[in-house]
Amino acid sequence: MITPETLEPGKGYECTFTVKNIPLDTFGRPGGMMSLADIPVEKIGDYTSTGFIVARDLKTKLMEVEDSKVDGKPKTYVVKFADVENINEV
C-alpha cells in the first residue's frame, strides 16, 4: 500500500482526495470563487475527486493535488495527508 510518506520522488501518482468545507454548486462541484461558471452556491460541503499528486510536504503533512475531473484549465487543491487515499503509481 502506498502512503503519502512512502511516495518516491520523480514518479507519478494518482489518488482520491477530499477538500473539506468548500462552496459547492447544485451539481456538487466547487462553486463560488472556485468556479468560472455562473451557477449559484447551494451549500458548503466536502468535494471528493480523483487527481494527480503534484507536490507533498512531509513537515506540514500537506499535499498539492491536480483535479482530473476538471475540463479546461486544471485546478489544484492543497489537502491534508489524512484526506488522501487510494494512491496508485501511474
C-alpha positions in Angstrom: 0.0 0.0 0.0 1.3 3.4 -1.0 1.0 6.2 1.6 1.9 9.9 1.3 5.1 9.2 3.4 6.3 6.5 1.0 6.0 8.3 -2.3 9.2 8.2 -4.3 10.4 11.5 -5.9 10.3 11.5 -9.7 7.4 9.0 -10.0 3.9 9.9 -10.9 0.9 9.1 -8.6 -2.8 9.5 -8.7 -5.2 9.4 -5.8 -8.6 10.1 -4.4 -8.8 13.2 -2.4 -11.3 15.2 -0.4 -11.4 19.0 0.0 -13.2 19.9 3.2 -15.7 22.7 3.8 -15.8 24.5 0.4 -18.7 26.1 -1.5 -20.4 23.6 -3.8 -22.9 24.3 -6.6 -26.1 22.4 -7.3 -24.1 19.6 -9.0 -21.7 19.1 -6.1 -18.8 20.8 -7.8 -16.7 23.5 -6.3 -18.6 26.8 -6.8 -18.4 30.5 -5.9 -14.9 31.8 -6.2 -13.7 28.3 -7.1 -15.6 28.3 -10.4 -15.9 30.4 -13.5 -19.5 29.1 -14.1 -22.4 31.3 -13.3 -24.1 28.8 -11.1 -25.1 29.8 -7.5 -23.6 28.2 -4.5 -26.0 25.7 -2.9 -24.1 24.6 0.2 -20.8 24.3 2.0 -19.6 20.8 2.0 -16.8 18.3 1.1 -15.7 17.7 -2.5 -14.2 14.3 -3.4 -12.5 13.7 -6.7 -9.5 11.9 -8.3 -6.3 13.6 -9.3 -2.6 13.6 -9.7 -0.2 14.4 -6.9 1.9 17.4 -7.8 3.8 18.0 -4.5 3.9 17.0 -0.9 5.4 18.4 2.3 6.4 15.9 4.9 6.9 18.6 7.5 3.4 20.1 7.3 1.8 16.8 6.1 0.1 18.6 3.2 -0.1 17.6 -0.4 -1.0 19.5 -3.7 -3.3 17.6 -6.0 -4.4 18.5 -9.5 -8.1 17.6 -10.1 -8.5 15.2 -13.0 -12.3 15.8 -13.3 -11.9 19.4 -14.4 -12.3 20.3 -18.1 -10.1 23.1 -19.4 -7.5 24.7 -17.1 -6.6 22.2 -14.3 -7.5 23.1 -10.7 -5.2 22.3 -7.9 -6.0 21.9 -4.2 -3.9 21.6 -1.1 -5.2 18.8 1.2 -4.0 17.0 4.3 -2.4 13.6 4.1 -5.4 12.2 6.0 -7.7 13.4 3.2 -5.9 11.4 0.5 -6.5 7.7 -0.2 -6.2 5.1 -2.9 -2.7 6.3 -4.1 -1.5 4.5 -7.2 1.6 4.8 -9.3 0.9 6.0 -12.9 
